Every structure is written in structure tokens, then in C-alpha cells.
Amino acid sequence: MNRTISCRTSMVISLLTFVLALVLISLPLPAIHGQEKKNADPWASSETMQPAQLAKILTDKYVSVPTVIFVGFRSLYVGGHVPNASFHGTTSTEQGLAELKAWATSLPRSTELVIYCGCCPMDKCPNIRPAYTTLSNMGFKKLRVLVLPTSFAVDWADKGYPMQKGM
């Protein structure tokens, strides 16, 4: 019996190693040093908001709170998000973008919107740029991007800013 378990364990490890090798082979090779291409941000610096600024707005009863939209992965939203932020689809997918568009269609174009993801370093985020571009193309003029350079965990939660969990 121990020999059977050992044989199965070896087979599982071999299979996992093979799958990992396939995944690594499929990843693109990095560009030659100095030739890396940075994702261009479609927003101007005036269309960004720092975490401390949003946290202050959320706790100031005399200030109008913008509509905050989380555009990342549902599991991260459930784990913790900006209080009262809404989730309308993961915008790195066609379905997520369609959900965001459907939700935003009925909003006045003068609505103050703040979008954020925070799934990973902002310069590599697959969600924030498609969300911004979609909402901007829909005519929203008071659209801002919450700047989370590292992640939501590091740039928001670890700083003790207000959070809400669950749906």
C-alpha cells in the first residue's frame, strides 16, 4: 500500500511539473533590456485620485462621495473593497466590460466616478485600462482612477483605510 501511495505521489508530482513547464514555455520572453514597452495610461494625472484623498472623502460627512466602482476580480471584491464600492464585472473580459457598460448606460454623464482594481501592480493591471477607456468613451467627464501602484492590500488595506467585506 505504501508503494502504491508513493507511486501515485510520484506520478502527481511528475504531472504537475509537466504542466508547470508547459505554462512557463507559453509565457512571452522578456524584451531585451532597455526595450521594454510600458503600458501607456489613457488617463491624465488630473484624472487620478490618491488613496489618502479617497479615504478622507469617505469619512467626511460634508463632502459628496463619488460613485466608486471595483473593476477587478469578484473574489478580491468579496475579500475586501472600498466601502460602498460596486462590482459590475471584471473588465479584462468581454462579459465584464459588457456588464459595466450596461450598468453605466443609465447614469448621467456628469456622475463622479472613481474606478479601481488593485489586483496587482497598476502598470500590469489587466482591468483598469479597459474600464477607464470604456467609461471615457461613453462620455463620462468626471472619471477618476484610484492610484494603487502595488495592490489594494498594500496601498489601501495595509494603510488602515476603511474597508468593507462581502457582497
C-alpha positions in Angstrom: 0.0 0.0 0.0 2.8 2.4 0.8 4.4 1.6 -2.5 1.1 2.4 -4.3 0.8 5.8 -2.5 4.5 6.6 -3.2 4.0 5.7 -6.9 0.8 7.9 -7.1 2.6 10.7 -5.4 5.5 10.5 -7.9 3.0 10.5 -10.8 1.2 13.5 -9.4 4.5 15.4 -8.9 5.6 14.5 -12.4 2.3 15.6 -13.9 2.4 18.9 -12.0 6.0 19.5 -13.1 5.0 18.9 -16.8 2.0 21.3 -16.5 4.2 23.9 -14.9 6.8 23.5 -17.7 4.0 24.0 -20.3 2.8 27.1 -18.6 6.4 28.6 -18.4 7.1 27.8 -22.1 3.9 29.6 -23.1 4.9 32.8 -21.3 6.4 35.5 -23.6 10.1 36.2 -23.3 11.0 39.5 -21.7 12.2 42.2 -24.1 15.9 42.9 -24.4 16.9 45.2 -21.5 16.1 48.8 -22.3 13.5 47.8 -24.9 10.7 47.1 -22.5 7.4 48.7 -23.5 5.4 50.3 -20.7 1.6 50.3 -20.9 0.6 53.9 -21.7 -2.0 55.2 -19.3 -5.1 56.5 -21.2 -5.8 59.0 -18.3 -4.1 62.3 -17.4 -2.6 62.8 -14.0 -5.5 65.1 -13.2 -7.9 62.1 -13.7 -6.3 60.2 -10.8 -7.0 60.1 -7.1 -4.7 59.0 -4.3 -5.9 56.5 -1.7 -5.5 59.0 1.2 -7.7 61.5 -0.7 -10.5 59.0 -1.3 -10.2 57.7 2.3 -10.7 61.3 3.6 -13.7 61.9 1.3 -15.3 58.6 2.6 -15.0 59.8 6.2 -16.0 63.5 5.7 -19.7 63.9 6.2 -19.7 67.3 4.5 -18.3 66.2 1.2 -20.1 64.5 -1.7 -18.9 60.9 -2.1 -18.2 59.8 -5.7 -19.6 56.6 -7.1 -16.8 54.0 -6.6 -16.5 51.0 -8.9 -14.4 48.0 -8.4 -13.4 46.6 -11.9 -11.3 43.6 -10.8 -11.9 40.0 -9.9 -15.0 39.1 -7.8 -13.0 37.1 -5.3 -10.9 40.1 -4.4 -14.0 42.3 -4.1 -15.6 39.8 -1.7 -12.4 39.7 0.3 -12.4 43.4 0.9 -13.2 46.6 -1.0 -13.6 50.4 -0.6 -16.9 50.9 1.4 -19.9 51.1 -0.9 -17.9 50.3 -4.0 -20.0 48.5 -6.5 -18.9 45.5 -8.6 -20.1 45.4 -12.2 -17.9 42.8 -13.9 -14.2 42.0 -14.3 -13.3 44.4 -17.1 -10.4 42.3 -18.6 -13.1 40.2 -20.1 -15.7 41.0 -22.8 -18.5 39.9 -20.5 -17.2 42.1 -17.7 -17.0 45.1 -20.0 -20.5 44.5 -21.2 -21.7 44.3 -17.6 -20.0 47.6 -16.8 -21.5 49.3 -19.9 -25.0 48.0 -19.2 -24.8 49.4 -15.7 -23.3 52.7 -16.7 -25.7 53.3 -19.6 -28.4 54.8 -17.4 -26.1 57.1 -15.4 -25.9 60.8 -16.1 -22.6 61.6 -17.8 -21.9 64.1 -15.1 -21.7 61.4 -12.4 -18.5 61.5 -10.4 -16.9 58.1 -10.9 -13.8 56.6 -9.3 -12.6 53.2 -10.7 -10.1 50.9 -9.2 -8.8 47.4 -9.3 -5.7 46.7 -7.1 -5.3 43.1 -8.2 -1.7 43.6 -9.0 0.8 46.4 -9.7 -1.1 49.1 -11.5 1.2 49.2 -14.5 0.4 45.5 -15.2 -3.3 45.5 -14.3 -5.5 43.9 -17.0 -8.7 45.6 -15.7 -8.2 49.3 -15.1 -7.3 50.5 -18.6 -10.2 48.8 -20.4 -12.6 50.1 -17.7 -11.3 53.6 -18.0 -11.4 53.6 -21.8 -14.9 52.2 -21.9 -16.4 54.7 -19.4 -14.4 57.6 -21.0 -15.7 56.6 -24.5 -19.2 56.6 -23.0 -18.8 60.3 -22.3 -18.2 60.3 -18.5 -16.4 63.6 -17.8 -15.8 63.2 -14.0 -14.0 59.9 -14.2 -11.0 59.2 -11.9 -8.7 56.3 -11.4 -7.7 55.4 -7.9 -3.9 55.0 -7.9 -2.9 51.7 -6.3 0.7 51.3 -7.5 1.3 47.9 -5.8 -2.1 46.4 -4.9 -5.2 47.1 -2.9 -3.8 45.1 0.0 -0.6 47.2 0.2 -1.8 50.6 -0.9 -5.2 50.6 0.9 -5.8 47.8 3.4 -2.3 47.9 5.0 -2.7 51.6 5.5 -5.8 51.1 7.6 -8.2 52.9 5.2 -11.9 52.0 5.6 -12.9 48.6 4.1 -16.0 46.6 3.6 -16.1 42.8 3.0 -18.5 40.5 1.2 -21.0 41.4 -1.5 
